[in-house]
Amino acid sequence: MHFRSVVAAGALLLNSLAGSAWAQAPQTPSSPATATTDGGPVIDIAGHEVPLVRGGLYDRFRSNPPLSVIQSEAPDIDLSWFKTLKKTKQDIGFESHSPNFYYKNSRVTVVFTADLDRLRELMPPKVLAEVQPLQVWPGRGLIAITAYAYEYCDNDSYNEVAVSIVTSKLGGANWGPFSLLAQSMSKDLSGYVLKLPVNTELARVRGVVGYNLPKWLTPINLKDGAKSLTFEIVDAKTGKPDVVLEARKLEGLSHEVEMVTNRFTNLDQAGRLTRGHSVSRQLSHASSTASGAVKLTLQDGGSLSTFIQSLKLGRMMRYEYVPEFQGALYAPELVKAGSGQD
């Protein structure tokens, strides 16, 4: 196989998941709540005051809604896969139920080459000892930028954008493009999440406390045009546009269901090594290697733009357009250093 084909086939994408607030008449919440100035409830999650959508799924069910409720409120959604999964109550810094379900969502992902030394520099030593950035050719690794629109999930609707390093598997060898090809063929992908801006406080707190993810709160505006999707990330410090990702709506969508597992290794609040994973059920999807399919605009002085510029992005290797997927995000687990678990 030609080397470029190996990279293009292997440069599949890294995810992190979520969904929407199809509000109905509110029921009694499972934990005490106060009220916001606009009438919505505010609850305590691990010492954080978190405003909720009144009558949303999280307000009523705290990450454990009966599937019968989902079926009643969104009868067009296929719940057959979720019926095969079992939730368990877990303490992840607060009481939650794992996995978290994402019933109706879309995403776009673009994979670029990036400076390998810079990627290694950004990973904590404990993590770097277990997983490493995959090298696609000398001095170059891979960065995946994924923008999500979560329309309907256990913790209501929100948008987020992940910037992630494509890495070797936990405990696995790093054979560069060959490891990349193996991950791609098995649809079992690994990464380290560098940045994850999100536009609701509920998603931020749950992500930071429960899943050890680098989330912060900022507006993320989505424009759904006739031919493209545009995600605009606002700089939380200045209130000005920061990063803009415009992605073409590809034709020739495949409706063959694909199951993809995404694994991430990081450190918890106590500095302990953890691993998390999600499973995506991709219902509609297409991909392209044409550089014109995506336009990434970085603003001078923008916080996230400046960070992305430091990665020295190069060639766009692959773009994925997934207008319909479902997901299950599992609670992270502690990993013993050098254990080779995966």
Secondary structure, DSSP 8 states (H G I E B T S, - for coil): --HHHHHHHH--------------S----SS--EE-TTS-EEEEETTEEEE--TTSHHHHHTT---HHHHHHH-TTS--TTGGG---EEEESSSEEEESEEEEEEEEEEEEEEEEHHHHHHHS-HHHHTT--B--SBTTEEEEEEEEEEEEEETT--EEEEEEEEEB--TT----THHHHHHHHHHTEEEEEEEEEEES-HHHHHIIIIIH---EEE--EEEEE-SSEEEEEEE-TTT-SEEEEEEEE--SS-B-S-EEEEEEEEEE-TTS-EEEEEEEEEEEEEEEE--GGGEEEEE-TT-HHHHHHHHT----EEEEEEEEEEEEEEEEEEE--TT----
